């Protein structure tokens, strides 16, 4: 065993004769798993105690409030419990109303839109405008093609004629580079 010449003590990574060397494959100075389990059990126990204290405190405060409630006047009518909402309450509520059941209302909306996309209907009988199913409209576009305006006409006629511009970018780049 080598000793430090200054202090005559063994070097730190060598065992002293009275220390036993453990060859189990891990160091004994690490935190044992038993301590970690005790800590977790203590944490659960503290959480449970805090829960019970808060639960008891709320029960006490509720009973205290009921016991110290002033008596209701015989002339007053008790108000309805506003924590529960019935269907009649939602119909008497002023506009805009919130959704009662968003899944069924959304499903109803989507079914209505799908029905509109798949059926014929009059949009304006006086003008003769109808709605046709989207599948039929796509077939008609494939057969007839999209409407095309003549080249000389524009949607809004302007007083000044529009000049056609030709692309000259390739010639200006060549002139700028000297070629």
PyMOL commands that set and color helices and strands:
alter all, ss='L'
color gray80, all
select helices_A, chain A and resi 33-67+87-92+102-118+134-144+169-177
alter helices_A, ss='H'
color red, helices_A
select strands_A, chain A and resi 121-124+129-131
alter strands_A, ss='S'
color yellow, strands_A
deselect
rebuild
show_as cartoon
